[in-house]
Amino acid sequence: MKLALLGDVHGNADALSAVLTAAEEMGVEYLLVTGDLVGYYFSPVKVLELLEPWSRHVVRGNHEDMLAASRADRAMLELIKNRYGSGVQLALEQLSEGQLNELCSLPHPLQLDVDGCRILLCHGAPWDVDQYVYPDATPNLLQRCIEPGFDFVVLGHTHYPMIRKMGDAQIINPGSVGQPRNRQPGAHWALLDTENRRLEFRVEQYDKAPLIRECRLRHPELPYLAEILERM
């Protein structure tokens, strides 16, 4: 079975569309999503619409936690908007109560058995949604991510692609669909073939110009939102 590993979409529907188009062309049958569907950017409704036809498992990211916190406390919403932009606010305004409930109640972590592969799907680390596990993480931190009996531990959160072999297990971060931070523009994801255990990191190109213009229009005070999409 071919699995698409993806996450950190962050409301970037054009990037997600590019990934899902490629995944369909490559015969992907299932999506494993590391969370952070919302936040930063501005198309939460379209993101959920694009995911809807797919068989998938999704875990909660820290931006889903921000979404839940903002539903409960509008003062928190202002703090998040000032730091990260209006992505969470737009999700609150545009998504239905049912969609918001679903996003806020996503599990973390999630234990899966897919075609004989034991997979632990996470956002930050298995024990903490908001724990960063970067490619240069210490061996002790990487070892702590390994849960006995799992073939793959799939992480997100850092926006940096990574694969690390730890004993019989592999730790994988597919990178970020919506906001890569590794100076390789495009929409990042990974293709995992469960039959031969082969992993392929992928980057799909898409037209970023409309989103960059929207960032500068909505948030001139947060130049990072546009500049990170252009960084090389």
N, C-alpha and C positions, 0 to 999 in steps of 0.2 A: 504494500500500500504506500502511496505517495502522500506525505503530510507536508503542509505549509506551516512553518514556524514563523510567527510574526507578532509584532506588538508595537507599543509606543506610537500609535497612530495619531493621537492628539488632534482629532478633528480635521485632519488633512485628507479630505475625501479624494482629491485628485491623485495623491500618492497611493492611497489604498486601492483605487480603481486600477492603477497601473499594475500593482502587485497581483490583484485578483485576476486580471486579464491574463497575465503571464502564467499564474497558477493553473487556470483553466486550460490554457494551451498545453501545459506540461502534464496534464492528467492528474492533478491533485484531487484527492477524494475527501480530504478532511483538513480543517484548520485547527491549529493549536495557538491560542492568542494569549500573550503574556500580560495583557492589561493596558491601562492608560489609553482607552478609546477616545476620551475627551480631554479637554484642557489645551491651553495655548491657542489653537486655531479654531476655525469658525463654522465648521459644517458637521455638527454632531448628528443631525437627522440623516444626512446623506451617508455618513459612515455606517450607521445602523442599517440603513436600507441596503447598502452594498453587502453587508455581512449576512443579512437575513436568509438568502437562498442557500447558504452553505451549511453543511454539517460541521459543527465546531464545538470546541471546548474553550472557554474564556475564564481567566482568573481576574481578580480585582487588582488594580494598580493604585499607586498613591494618589493619582488624580481622581479616581473614583472615590477614594476616601475624602479628598477635598470636596468633591461633589456632595457627599453625604453630610459633611460638616457644614457646608454652605446652606444646605436645605434647612438645617436646624438653627443656624445662626447667621443672620444677614451681615453682621459686623465681620464675621469670618470671610464672607463673600467679598467684601471690599478689600480686605487684606490680600486675598488670593488674586483678585483682579489687578491690584496695584503691582503685584510682583510678577504674575504669569500672563497677564492679559485677560481678555473677556471670554475665553473658551468655556470655562465652567459656568459663567453667567448665562451664556447662550444655550448651553445644555439645559440649564434650569428653566429657561424661558421657552425653549422650543420642543423639548421632549415631553411625551405624555407622562402621567403619573406612573403608569405601568412600566414604561421604559426606564424612568428614574429609579423605581423600586428595584428593577432587575439589575441595573448597573450598581446600585449601592449595596446589593446583597450578593454580589458575585463571590464565589469561594476563594480562599487562598490559604495554603497551596492546594493543588488538585492532583490526586494520584490516579494514574491512568494505565490501562493495559491495552495497547493498540497493536493488533496483529502480532502478538507475542513480545512486543517491546514494552518494558515497564518504564514509564515516563513520569517524572515529577514536574509538574508545570507550576511556575511561580512568577512573581513580578520582580521583587528585589532579591530576597533569599528565602529559603523554605520557612525560616522562623520569623521573618520581618519583611513586610511589603516594602518598607522604605530603606532597606539595607542595600547599599551599592556594592556590587561585586565587579570591579573593573578588570580588564585584561591583565593588569599588573598586580592583581590581588596576591596577597601572601599565600604560600602553600597551606598555612593553617586555616585561613579563611576559606580557601577552595575546598580543603578536606572537610570542613564543617558543613559545606553544602551537600556533600554526598550522603544520601540516605541509603542504608543497606537494602539490597534487593532491586535497586533501580539501575536501568541501563543508561538512561539519559536524565539529566536535570536541566530543564529549559528555563532560562531567566530572561528578564528584560531590564528596564529601569535606567541602565547606564547610557543607552543609545550608542553603544560601541559593540560591533560584532566580536564574538569570541568563541573559541573552542579550546577546552582543556581536558586532557585525559588524566583521570585520577583512578588508578587501579583498573577495575573492570568497567568503570562508568565514565561517561563524558558529560562535561558541563558545557552547555551551548547557550550563547546569546545571539539571536539572529540579527541584532541591530534594530534600528528604529525605522519604521515605515515613514513616519511623518516629520521627523526632525533629527536626522543623523548628526552626530557630533564628531565624527572621525575624519572630517574634511574630504569625504567622498560623496558628492551630491547625488541625490536620487533616493529612491524608496528601497530600503534594505529589508531583506527577509532571507529565509533559508528553506531549502527543500530537503526533506529527509525521506529516504526510501527504506521502509522497514524490512524489506526482503533481504537487501544486501548491507543494511546499516550504513549506507553511503549518505554523506551530508554535502550539500552544495550551497555555498553562500551566493546570493543573488542581489543585484542592484538594478532596479528598473528606472528608466528615465521618464520624466513627464515634464510638462510645461509648468514651471514654478512661478512664472512672471505674474499671473493674475493673483496668486496668493501673496506674493511679495508686495504687490501694489496695495492689496487689502490690508496687510499688516501696517504699512506706512500710513494709510489713511485712518485706520482705527486707532493705532497706537504709536504715534510719533514719539511718545515719551519712552517707548520700549523698543529701541532700534534692534535689539538682539533678536526679536521674533523674525524679522526679515533677514538680518545679516547671517544668521546661522544656516539659513537655506541656501545662501550663496557661497558659503565658506569652502575654500579648496586648499 
